[in-house]
């Protein structure tokens, strides 16, 4: 039973990523917009048992219908790369340099 739940969750995660990819393709390739809108409106997406997938499919579908090409481009712009930085809590702990013997 656990492996079935694990598999279903992985399928939902993959479906969510695919939906996001599809809607971004509308921005890059407007000539395939109608094909992608058909995928977003397909019953497998709208009636999916996972509420997250349903929500994404409906939101992306409406976004592609309503938004102007400029607005769609702005909304779907690539996010800046996340810069890794050290946790402020870890930085404070490193400053204190507590000896490990005192932690026992």
N, C-alpha and C positions, 0 to 999 in steps of 0.2 A: 504494500500500500504506500509506503514511504517513497519508493522509487517512482511510482506513478505520479505522486504529488510533485516530486522533484522535477520529473520530466515535463509535467504540465506547466510548471512555473518557468522552466527554461524556454519552452515553446512560446509562452506569453512574452517573455523578455525579448526573444528574437523577433516576434511579430511586432512588438513596439518599436524596435530598432528599424525594422523594415519599413513600417509606416512613416517614421520620421525621415528615412532616406527617400522614400517615394515623394513626399511633399517637397523635399529640398530639390528633387529632380525637376519639379514643375518650374522652380525658379531658374534653373540652369538650362532647361530644354523646354521652352513653352510649346513647341510643336507636339509634344507628347502629353500635354495637359489633360486632354479628354480621356486618354487611356489610364492615366494615373487616377483621375477622378472616379473612373469606373471601379478601380481597385478599392479606393477609399469607401465607396458607397456599396460595395458588395456585401451581401447578407452575412458572409463569413466574418466580416469585420464588425458590422453594426449589431449583429445578434451574437457576438462572441460571448462565451460564458465569463470571460475576464472583463470586469468593469473598466479596467485601465485601457484595454484595447478598444472597447466600445467608445470610450470617451475620446481617445486620440483620433479614432477614425472619424467621428462626428466633427470634432473641432477642426481637424485638418481639411475635411471636406468643405465645411463652411468657410474656412479661411481661403481656400482656393477659389471658391465661388464669389465671395464678397470683395476680397482685397484687390486693389489695383496692382498692376505689376510692380510699381515702385514700392508700395507698402509691403507686398509679399517679399520683395528683395530685402527690405529693411528687417522684417521680422525673421527671415530665414538666413540672415547674414551669419557668416562663420564667427563663432565665439572666439575671443582671444585665448591663446594658450594659457592654461593654468600654471602659474609659477609656484614651484615647490618652495615652501619656507618652513623654517623650524617652528615647532609649537612654542608659544610663549611660556607655557608651563615647563617644558623641558629646558628652555633657556634659563629660567630662574633656578631650576634644580642644578644645572651645570655650574651656575655662578656660586651657589652655596657649597658645592663640592663636599657633600656629606660623606664621611667615611663609611664604607660598607659594614664595618664591624659594629657600628652603632645602630644599624638598621635591624640587627638580629635580636 
